[in-house]
Amino acid sequence: MKATWEKIEKNVGVLEVEVDVDQVNAAIDKAFKKVATQVNVPGFRKGKVPRAIFEAKFGVESLYRDAIDFILPDAYSAAVEQTGIYPVDRPDVDFDEFHKGQPFVFKATVTVKPEVQLGEYKGIEVTAASTDVTEDEVNEELKRLQERHAELVVLEEGAAENGDIAVIDYEGSVDGELFEGGKGENHSLELGSNSFIPGFEEQVVGMAKDDEKDVTVTFPEEYHAEHLAGKEAVFKVKLHDIKRKNLPELDDEFAKDVSEFDTLDEYKQDVEKRLKERKEQDNKVAIESAVIEQASSAADVDIPQAMIDSEVERMVQEFGNRLRMQGMNLELYYQFSGQNEEALKAQMQDEAGKRVRSQLVLEAVAAAENLTVSEEDINEELRSLSDMYKKSAEELREMIEANGTIEDFKQDLRTKLAVKFLVDHSKSAAEVA
């Protein structure tokens, strides 16, 4: 088999393939074995008609379509490997003729992974945030923990305040007409959480048990349900109960109840340690994002739409998986949001383009710096994953190899090496000054 590649514009080229006569004839033989089991010829049992009789009755040409179907996938894959191209979309295949005893020539118009012209990617300036933890931050974290372990007490009298849980019925209307999704019964609303339409919770503050009130709000201009965006709505609200948080005392007993420590001082030290670790991780992620973004912005690359579309499909799948973890699915999301699949994909286009661009640039950096994944790199990554998946590194390797994704695994590691390279060769704002 012979194959040649010629680029015709940007990321599109023509792959011309010549399949030799032996392969053509073998494919026709294979096509006959398939078709012979499906035809009925008087005087012969099904599947037992001789080849000469079949060709005399139906013609050898009747086998050509199946023969081509047998040839194309393997020939195309072999040609791709032979020419070293990286297709990112389905090829557009064309050919003029196909005959027994003759080579078969076809052309495939192929969109390939684009070339990346790297800009400046060494010495990128980054700003590292402080990872020091203040006493106020420790106290704020302890306050959040108090809130989380608070006991809810039902008030028999008094008015609702921010921080209370108001158990309410509500029914909303726009221009006197009720609208879908605007009604709820015995709904627990934390006042001050900003989980309802702006202005709603503020008007519930001050209501007492069994009070009824009309709450007037205006939907945001960017509200997800377009038919309600910017509209004024009136909600009839009845307050059934007020539940107030009874915060536990911050003392040694609290520390024993919520942690493995015996004293509040020990627990505070642990909280400070965890806050520092969180800041360090957040700072690491922020620096990585900054160097990737700057290296991507400095590069010149023309991304095929097919790559963006493929990334959008992956993002939709990821989004659907997250929804299922929350007890929802895409169909329910479309109903609640007033969107459809087309609108969701349109929203994801820009982010998908950024993701693809970043990945291409990181691959180019890895190639430019000849970054390679060692066996130790693989083992170290497997060891770090073993705790997360509760499996040994050996078990994880066996699973990856059995799934045939070891090369993808290595490519992910190579991308991480490229990110590390950018960070290691970046400059802090202090160094630049």
C-alpha positions in Angstrom: 0.0 0.0 0.0 1.2 3.5 -0.9 0.1 6.7 0.8 0.9 10.4 0.3 -0.2 13.5 2.2 -0.5 17.0 0.8 -1.6 19.9 2.8 -4.0 22.2 0.8 -5.1 24.8 3.3 -4.5 25.6 7.0 -5.3 22.3 8.8 -6.8 20.5 5.8 -5.1 18.2 3.4 -5.6 15.3 1.0 -4.5 11.8 1.9 -4.1 9.8 -1.4 -3.9 6.0 -0.9 -3.2 3.2 -3.4 -4.3 -0.2 -2.2 -2.5 -3.0 -4.1 -4.2 -5.7 -6.2 -3.8 -8.5 -3.7 -5.7 -6.5 -1.0 -8.4 -5.7 -3.5 -8.9 -9.3 -4.6 -8.8 -10.5 -1.0 -11.5 -8.0 -0.1 -13.7 -9.2 -3.0 -13.3 -12.8 -1.8 -14.3 -11.7 1.7 -17.3 -9.8 0.2 -18.4 -13.0 -1.7 -18.3 -15.1 1.5 -20.6 -12.5 3.2 -23.0 -12.2 0.3 -23.2 -15.9 -0.5 -24.8 -16.6 2.8 -27.6 -14.1 2.0 -28.7 -15.0 -1.6 -30.9 -17.7 -2.9 -30.0 -19.4 -6.2 -32.3 -22.2 -7.5 -30.6 -25.6 -7.3 -28.2 -24.6 -4.5 -28.5 -24.5 -0.8 -28.3 -21.1 0.8 -24.6 -20.2 1.2 -23.4 -23.0 -1.1 -23.6 -21.3 -4.5 -20.3 -21.6 -6.4 -18.4 -18.4 -7.1 -18.6 -18.8 -10.9 -22.3 -19.3 -10.8 -22.8 -16.3 -8.5 -20.7 -14.0 -10.7 -22.4 -15.2 -13.9 -25.8 -14.4 -12.4 -25.1 -11.2 -10.4 -21.8 -10.0 -11.8 -18.6 -9.5 -9.8 -19.6 -5.8 -9.6 -22.3 -6.7 -7.0 -19.4 -7.5 -4.6 -17.7 -4.2 -5.0 -19.6 -2.1 -2.4 -19.0 -4.7 0.4 -15.3 -5.0 -0.7 -14.8 -1.3 -0.5 -16.4 -1.3 3.0 -13.9 -3.9 4.0 -10.9 -2.1 2.6 -11.4 1.5 3.6 -11.2 1.5 7.4 -8.0 -0.5 7.6 -6.4 1.2 4.6 -7.2 4.6 5.9 -5.8 3.8 9.4 -2.6 2.4 7.9 -2.2 5.4 5.7 -2.7 7.8 8.7 0.0 5.9 10.6 2.3 5.7 7.5 2.1 9.5 6.8 2.2 10.5 10.5 -0.8 12.8 10.4 -3.2 13.4 13.3 -6.8 13.6 12.1 -9.3 15.4 14.3 -12.5 14.8 12.3 -14.1 12.2 10.0 -12.5 12.1 6.6 -14.3 13.0 3.4 -13.5 10.0 1.1 -13.7 10.0 -2.7 -12.7 7.6 -5.5 -13.3 7.2 -9.2 -13.4 3.5 -9.8 -13.0 0.1 -8.3 -12.2 -3.1 -10.3 -11.1 -6.6 -9.6 -7.5 -7.2 -10.5 -6.6 -3.5 -10.3 -5.2 -1.3 -7.6 -7.8 0.8 -5.8 -7.0 4.5 -5.4 -9.0 6.7 -3.1 -8.5 10.2 -1.7 -9.5 11.4 1.8 -9.8 15.0 2.6 -8.7 15.2 6.2 -8.7 17.9 8.9 -5.6 17.4 11.1 -4.4 18.7 14.4 -3.0 22.2 13.8 0.6 23.3 14.1 1.4 25.6 17.0 3.8 28.5 16.7 4.9 29.1 20.3 5.5 32.6 21.5 7.3 33.5 24.7 6.7 30.8 27.2 9.7 31.0 29.4 10.0 33.8 32.0 6.3 34.4 32.3 5.5 36.8 35.1 3.2 35.5 37.8 2.0 36.9 41.1 2.1 34.5 44.1 -0.5 35.2 46.7 0.4 35.1 50.4 -0.3 31.8 52.1 -0.1 33.2 55.6 -3.2 32.5 57.7 -4.5 35.3 59.9 -6.2 35.0 63.3 -9.4 36.5 61.7 -9.4 33.7 59.0 -9.1 31.0 61.7 -12.0 32.6 63.6 -14.1 32.8 60.5 -13.5 29.1 59.8 -14.4 28.3 63.4 -17.6 30.4 63.0 -18.5 28.4 59.8 -18.0 25.2 61.8 -20.2 26.5 64.6 -22.9 27.2 61.9 -22.5 23.7 60.5 -23.0 22.1 63.9 -25.7 24.4 65.1 -29.0 23.1 66.5 -32.2 24.5 64.9 -34.7 25.8 67.4 -38.3 26.6 66.4 -39.4 30.1 67.6 -42.9 30.4 69.0 -42.7 34.2 68.8 -40.6 37.0 67.4 -39.7 38.1 63.9 -37.5 36.4 61.3 -33.9 37.6 61.1 -31.0 37.1 58.7 -29.5 33.6 59.3 -32.9 32.1 60.3 -34.6 29.3 58.4 -38.0 30.5 57.3 -40.5 27.7 56.4 -42.8 29.3 53.8 -45.5 28.8 51.2 -45.1 31.0 48.2 -46.9 31.5 44.9 -45.7 33.9 42.2 -47.4 35.7 39.4 -46.4 38.1 36.6 -49.0 40.5 35.4 -51.6 38.6 37.4 -50.7 35.2 35.7 -49.2 32.3 37.7 -46.0 30.9 36.1 -44.5 27.5 36.1 -42.0 26.9 38.9 -43.3 29.9 40.9 -45.0 27.9 43.6 -43.6 26.1 46.7 -45.0 24.7 49.9 -43.2 24.3 53.3 -40.0 25.5 51.7 -37.1 26.0 54.0 -35.4 29.2 53.1 -32.2 30.4 54.8 -32.6 34.2 55.0 -29.5 36.0 53.9 -28.3 33.1 51.7 -29.2 34.9 48.5 -30.6 31.7 47.1 -33.9 33.4 45.9 -34.5 36.2 43.5 -32.8 39.4 44.7 -35.0 41.3 47.1 -37.1 38.4 48.1 -35.4 37.3 51.3 -35.0 40.9 52.6 -38.8 41.2 52.5 -39.3 38.0 54.5 -37.1 39.4 57.3 -39.3 40.8 59.9 -42.3 38.5 59.3 -43.6 36.5 62.2 -45.1 33.0 62.5 -48.4 32.7 60.4 -47.9 36.2 58.8 -48.9 36.5 55.2 -47.4 39.1 52.8 -47.1 40.1 49.2 -43.4 40.2 48.2 -42.7 42.2 45.0 -39.4 41.5 43.2 -38.0 42.0 39.7 -36.3 39.1 37.9 -32.7 39.8 36.8 -32.3 40.8 33.1 -30.0 37.7 32.7 -32.4 35.3 34.4 -32.1 31.8 32.9 -35.9 31.6 32.0 -36.1 34.2 29.2 -39.9 34.7 29.5 -39.3 36.0 33.1 -36.1 38.0 32.6 -36.6 41.6 33.7 -40.2 41.1 34.7 -41.8 42.2 37.9 -43.4 39.4 39.9 -45.6 39.3 43.0 -45.3 36.4 45.4 -47.9 35.6 48.0 -45.9 34.4 51.0 -47.1 32.7 54.2 -44.6 32.0 56.9 -45.3 28.8 58.9 -42.2 28.6 61.2 -39.0 30.3 62.0 -36.1 28.1 62.9 -33.1 29.8 64.6 -29.6 28.4 64.9 -28.5 27.7 68.4 -24.7 27.9 68.1 -22.6 25.6 70.3 -20.0 27.2 72.5 -16.4 27.3 71.2 -14.7 25.4 73.9 -12.8 22.1 74.6 -16.1 20.1 74.4 -16.8 21.5 71.0 -13.3 20.5 69.8 -13.9 16.9 71.2 -17.3 16.7 69.4 -16.2 17.8 66.0 -12.6 16.6 65.8 -10.0 14.1 67.2 -8.5 16.8 69.5 -9.0 17.2 73.2 -8.6 21.0 73.5 -9.8 24.0 71.5 -6.2 25.3 71.2 -5.1 22.0 69.5 -8.1 22.2 67.2 -7.3 25.8 66.3 -3.8 24.8 65.3 -5.2 22.1 63.1 -7.7 24.5 61.5 -4.8 27.0 60.8 -2.7 24.2 59.3 -5.6 23.1 57.0 -6.3 26.7 55.9 -2.6 27.1 55.0 -2.6 23.9 53.0 -5.7 25.1 51.2 -4.1 28.5 50.4 -1.0 26.8 49.1 -3.0 24.5 46.8 -5.2 27.4 45.6 -2.0 29.4 45.0 -0.5 26.5 43.0 -3.6 26.2 40.9 -3.7 30.0 40.3 0.0 30.1 39.2 -0.5 27.1 36.9 -3.6 28.7 35.3 -1.7 32.0 34.9 1.3 30.5 33.1 -1.0 28.4 30.9 -3.1 31.3 29.9 -0.2 33.6 29.1 1.6 30.9 27.1 -1.6 30.2 25.2 -2.2 33.9 24.5 1.4 34.3 23.1 1.0 31.3 20.8 -0.3 31.4 17.2 -2.6 28.5 16.4 -5.6 28.1 14.1 -8.0 25.6 15.9 -10.3 23.6 13.7 -14.0 23.8 14.6 -14.1 20.0 14.8 -11.8 20.0 17.8 -13.9 22.6 19.6 -17.1 20.7 18.8 -15.5 17.5 20.2 -14.5 19.3 23.4 -18.0 20.7 23.7 -19.3 17.1 23.6 -17.0 16.2 26.4 -18.0 19.2 28.5 -21.7 18.3 28.0 -21.0 14.8 29.2 -19.0 16.1 32.2 -21.9 18.5 33.1 -24.4 15.6 32.8 -22.3 13.5 35.1 -22.2 16.3 37.7 -25.9 16.7 37.5 -26.4 13.0 38.1 -24.3 13.2 41.2 -26.8 15.9 42.4 -29.8 13.7 41.6 -30.6 15.5 38.4 -30.1 14.9 34.7 -29.8 16.9 31.5 -33.4 16.6 30.6 -34.6 18.0 33.9 -31.9 20.8 33.7 -33.3 21.8 30.3 -36.8 22.0 31.7 -35.8 24.0 34.8 -33.5 26.4 33.0 -35.6 26.9 29.9 -32.6 26.0 27.7 -32.1 23.2 25.2 -29.0 21.2 24.2 -28.2 23.6 21.4 -28.2 26.6 23.7 -26.0 24.8 26.3 -23.5 23.9 23.7 -23.4 27.5 22.4 -22.6 28.7 25.9 -19.7 26.2 26.1 -18.0 27.2 22.8 -15.7 29.8 24.2 -14.5 27.7 27.2 -14.1 24.7 24.9 -11.9 26.8 22.6 -9.7 27.9 25.5 -9.4 24.3 26.7 -8.3 23.0 23.2 -5.9 25.9 22.7 -4.3 25.3 26.1 -3.9 21.6 25.4 -2.3 22.2 22.0 0.1 24.8 23.4 1.1 22.5 26.3 1.7 19.7 23.8 3.9 22.0 21.8 5.9 23.1 24.9 6.5 19.4 25.7 7.7 18.8 22.2 9.9 21.9 22.0 11.6 21.0 25.4 11.7 17.3 24.6 9.9 16.5 27.8 9.4 12.7 28.2 7.5 10.6 30.7 9.8 8.2 32.6 8.8 4.9 34.2 9.3 6.6 37.6 6.9 9.4 36.5 4.3 6.8 35.8 4.9 4.9 39.1 4.8 8.1 41.1 1.4 9.1 39.5 0.0 5.7 40.1 1.1 5.9 43.8 -0.6 9.2 44.2 -3.8 7.9 42.6 -3.8 4.7 44.7 -5.1 6.5 47.8 -7.9 8.2 45.9 -9.2 5.0 44.3 -8.4 2.7 47.2 -6.4 0.4 44.9 -2.7 -0.5 44.7 -0.5 1.1 42.1 -0.1 -2.3 40.4 -3.9 -2.8 40.2 -4.4 0.6 38.7 -1.7 -0.1 36.1 -3.3 -3.4 35.1 -6.7 -1.6 34.8 -5.3 1.1 32.6 -3.4 -1.3 30.4 -6.5 -3.6 30.1 -8.6 -0.6 29.0 -6.0 0.3 26.3 -5.6 3.8 27.7 -1.9 3.7 28.8 -0.9 6.1 26.0 -3.6 8.6 27.1 -2.3 8.2 30.6 1.2 9.0 29.5 0.0 12.0 27.4 -1.8 13.4 30.5 1.5 13.0 32.4 3.4 14.8 29.6 1.0 17.6 29.8 1.6 17.9 33.6 5.3 18.0 32.9 4.8 20.9 30.5 2.8 22.8 33.1 5.6 22.2 35.6 8.1 23.4 33.1 6.2 26.7 32.6 5.9 27.2 36.4 9.6 26.3 37.0 10.7 28.8 34.3 8.3 31.6 35.4 9.2 34.7 37.3 7.5 36.2 40.3 6.5 39.9 40.2 9.2 40.5 42.9 11.9 39.1 40.6 10.7 41.2 37.7 10.8 44.4 39.9 
